[in-house]
Amino acid sequence: MSTPQLVVHRDKELMAQAAAARLITKIVDAQAARGSASVVLTGGRNGNGLLAALAAAPARDAVDWTRLDLWWGDERFLPEGDPERNVTQAREALLDSVPLDPARVHPMPASDGPHGNDPDAAAAAYAAELAAAAGPEHYRSEAAPGGGGVPAFDVLMLGVGPDTHVASLFPELPAVRETERTVVGVHGAPKPPPTRVSLTLPAIRSAREVWLLAAGEDKAGAARIALSGAGEIQAPAAGAYGRSRTLWLLDAAAASQLPRDLYPPASA
Ligand SMILES: O=C(O)[C@H](O)[C@@H](O)[C@H](O)[C@H](O)COP(=O)(O)O
């Protein structure tokens, strides 16, 4: 478990731009070291804000987009092309503007896809897709269907909800309690739409680095709770950490309720 590091930026625009620059560097370094990179995207305003900032970044094409594997941390279980789907919003923000290899882009299934209107079947299919992409050295949850397994994600990004949810893991609901499966269907989510598909905490924690994005006054309470020792069932963001790094990227508003000892030295 890596101790959370915090970086606080002046406002949400600067946080998105700085996070985008950070992600470009991380991807470029991974591609230089291993020939490819693997990133997990998140939905929501902060996640999409980062993608839009990346699309506009001067160094954007330092990334070899053809050697980037993209996965999702969660998805709203809606028909293909629905404007509310995270993948639809990611395409609009960035993905349609860069030359990705379609075979390396892995959206979560839609509700009108091959698995029908069944989020649990869709979740099992995505878990199998992750397991197929995982090498022997990667995280494997033996008890999971198909032996579990997820690729070694270089960066897994998560927006943080005002209730401390991450992905579609909401406080006290069954999905955040999952300890074996890597992907689950979510029913009755308090954030609409109610039906979703989500990575679980074991899958999230298999990532090399987990970056949590929190900007805005409405995230200040969530940041304080998640970073002050709350349990992961009551505060799922508290259970989101990477194998080698856990990085909270905040703006000043979201950091405004942090205890002084948690607040990092002056950040831009
Ligand atoms: O499907 C979703 O809604 C997201 O994956 C969700 O986990 C989001 O990241 C948080 O709710 C934060 O959203 P905002 O950045 O819009 O506050």
The ligand as an ORCA input file, in Angstrom:
! r2SCAN-3c Opt
* xyz 0 1
  O     -19.215      7.315    -13.969
  C     -18.926      8.253    -13.232
  O     -19.725      9.107    -12.875
  C     -17.511      8.441    -12.778
  O     -16.682      7.448    -13.097
  C     -17.489      8.799    -11.329
  O     -16.751      7.913    -10.526
  C     -16.880     10.174    -11.277
  O     -15.487     10.091    -11.558
  C     -17.081     10.817     -9.926
  O     -18.467     10.797     -9.642
  C     -16.583     12.265     -9.945
  O     -17.292     12.951    -10.932
  P     -17.054     14.553    -11.140
  O     -15.597     14.684    -11.507
  O     -17.993     14.935    -12.239
  O     -17.382     15.201     -9.822
*
